[in-house]
Amino acid sequence: MIGLSLGFLGGGGSILAVPLLVYFFEVPPGGATLYSLFIVGLTSLVGFAKSVRAQQVNFAALVVFAIPSMAGVLVVRRLILPEMPLTVDLGLVSLSKDSLIMAAFATVMVLASVAMIRPARKASLDQRDSMWVSAGKAFGVGAVTGFVGAGGGFLIVPALVVMSRLPMKTAVGTSLGVIALNSFFGFFSDALSGADVDVIFVLKISALAVVGILFGLHWGRNVSDAKLKPLFGAFVLLVGSLILLSQLF
């Protein structure tokens, strides 16, 4: 499912990874976000390689965006998550650390679903972000990636279009490189610092996801992206809403 989504839509696979790991494989949310980083990184790398062959990658924009976004991943994975208390008081409700991670992930799912359901709007290229605004956006995407284990492609693509004035297909290909870098950076920074990783399990899931993306890329050639995205977005909206409600209530 993760790989097929990435192959058909060019995104959305990471939105499925954490819920599948938590609810189907019963991996704790903290571990699920870590495993998701590797799975998302590997599948994105496959898509990135395809985009490189099609000459749909801007390497200069990739480097400029990747550096502050990797800093966002590092700050969240190494400084914020380890220092979070086991219970977080949000005023109206108190959540455990795991519940807060899942609630944050569900919020990202809902936001991503809205982006998928709404008709695509042509991005304006008349204005270009300043260097500091661009760096702030990249840092924010990295922070999201580090906290919830999602690649953030639905945030990266429009940011690249405005920041670097890239054509949409080039922005998508470049975003896959950013996602792969962020995801692998987050995963290996945790793994090398001693995080408990079930290597065989992660490799099995990743291998299945890669098989999925290869099938998705092949089948997706003859399938309308405009028809699939709203349907997938509605599914993501339903799942994200149910997860959010289950964690808050």
Secondary structure, 3 states (H helix, E strand, C coil): CHHHHHHHHCCCHHHHHHHHHHHHCCCCHHHHHHHHHHHHHHHHHHHHHHHHHCCCCCHHHHHHHHHHHHHHHHHHHHHHHHHCCCEEECCCCEEEHHHHHHHHHHHHHHHHHHHHHCCCCCCCCCCCCCHHHHHHHHHHHHHHHHHHCCCCHHHHHHHHHHHHCCCHHHHHHHHHHHHHHHHHHHHHHHHHCCCCCCHHHHHHHHHHHHHHHHHHHHHHHHCCHHHHHHHHHHHHHHHHHHHHHHHHC
